[in-house]
């Protein structure tokens, strides 16, 4: 029996619900008896499912991020273990959803951050210019 014929509304709902709770797609598909590629084939062929997948994934990412607080605050676990567990989650979130969880990167020269042009110092006095010349800028 082909994998695509196994799709049921209940299966789809279970996978989407699990994703929105931060569970892995691999484990959810295994629970439903399908492989991950089958799920991806279904969602790419069905725009509504693809949208629902994206929303569930984003919600799941938020759950994973919030879980970091619980893990970090668990005084019953050793500090090194807590740090590793939160670091792994945060690093994965930064890779999976860099716009929301990655470090902000500012690149000069783009429309939002243009490269500075020459500064007009014509209105400054000679004394002020001498003082400015003495300053060392950080390298």
Secondary structure as GFF3:
##gff-version 3
##sequence-region A 1 139
A	DSSP	three_ten_helix	3	6	.	.	.	ID=ss1
A	DSSP	alpha_helix	9	20	.	.	.	ID=ss2
A	DSSP	alpha_helix	25	32	.	.	.	ID=ss3
A	DSSP	alpha_helix	36	45	.	.	.	ID=ss4
A	DSSP	alpha_helix	47	73	.	.	.	ID=ss5
A	DSSP	alpha_helix	79	96	.	.	.	ID=ss6
A	DSSP	alpha_helix	98	101	.	.	.	ID=ss7
A	DSSP	alpha_helix	126	134	.	.	.	ID=ss8
###
